[in-house]
Amino acid sequence: MDAGDDANGNGGASGTGGAGVSRQPGRAPLAAIAESLQRERRRAGLSLAEVARRAGIAKSTLSQLESGTGNPSVETLWALSVTLNVSFAQLVDPPRPRVRVVRAGEGVAFAAEHADYVATLLASSPPHARRDIFLVSAEPGTARESDPHEPGAIEHVVLSTGRALVGLTDDPVELRPGDYIAYPGDEPHVFRALEPGTFAVLVQEHH
C-alpha cells in the first residue's frame, strides 16, 4: 500500500515523536494495534527486546505500543510489520462489520515522519482474495441495480465527485466525495447517482 511505499522510501523507523497517528476522529485504534502486536510477537516466538532491536526502535516504544499508548508513526508500524512478517494492514485494521462506511476525514490515518503525507487505511485485503478496480461514472436517472455476485464477494466504493446512494438494495447509504463504503457483493446491491458528473472508484473483492 502507499503507506508501505513511503516507509520504504524514508527508511528506518522512529518512536513516538511529533508525527504519527492522526489526531482527527479517524485516529488509529491503539487497542487493536496493541492486541495485534502482542499476538504476532507471540506467534513469532520473539521477546519484546528482540522485536524492538530488529525493527530499529526503542524497547520502551514497543512496550508503550503493546500497552495501547504512544503515537506510532507509519515508519514505526511498517518496520514492525516487516519484523513480524505480517502486512501493515493486519497490525492496524480492526474487525470489520458486515456493512462498513468511512466518511471523508475518518478512517485509520497515519502520518509520515519526514513528509507532509497521511495514509488512511480504508480496508485491508484478506488472505486468498483478489481485487479488481474500476472507475465508475454515473448520472442521475435509472439506478444501476446489480444481482448477487459469487459467494463471499465484497464491494468497496470510494466516492470521488458528486453524490450517490450506494450499498445493499434494501438499505443504501448516501455518499459524498471522500466517503467510503464496503458491503456484501453476494447480495442485491445498487448504485444510484444523485448529482450530475458522479464518479467513484469501485473495488470488487473475490474469494
C-alpha positions, 0 to 999 in steps of 0.5 A: 500500500502507499503507506508501505511505499513511503516507509520504504522510501524514508527508511528506518523507523522512529518512536513516538515523536511529533508525527504519527497517528492522526489526531482527527476522529479517524485516529488509529485504534491503539487497542487493536494495534496493541492486541495485534502486536502482542499476538504476532510477537507471540506467534513469532516466538520473539521477546519484546527486546528482540522485536524492538532491536530488529525493527530499529526502535526503542524497547520502551516504544514497543512496550508503550505500543503493546500497552495501547499508548504512544503515537506510532508513526507509519515508519514505526508500524511498517518496520514492525510489520516487516519484523513480524512478517505480517502486512501493515494492514493486519497490525492496524485494521480492526474487525470489520462489520458486515456493512462498513462506511468511512466518511471523508476525514475518518478512517485509520490515518497515519502520518509520515515522519519526514513528509507532509503525507497521511495514509488512511487505511480504508480496508485491508485485503484478506488472505486468498482474495483478489481485487479488481478496480474500476472507475465508475461514472454515473448520472442521475436517472435509472439506478444501476441495480446489480444481482448477487455476485459469487459467494463471499464477494465484497464491494468497496466504493470510494466516492470521488465527485458528486453524490450517490446512494450506494450499498445493499438494495434494501438499505443504501447509504448516501455518499459524498466525495471522500466517503467510503463504503464496503458491503456484501457483493453476494447480495442485491446491491445498487448504485444510484447517482444523485448529482450530475458528473458522479464518479467513484472508484469501485473495488470488487473483492473475490474469494 
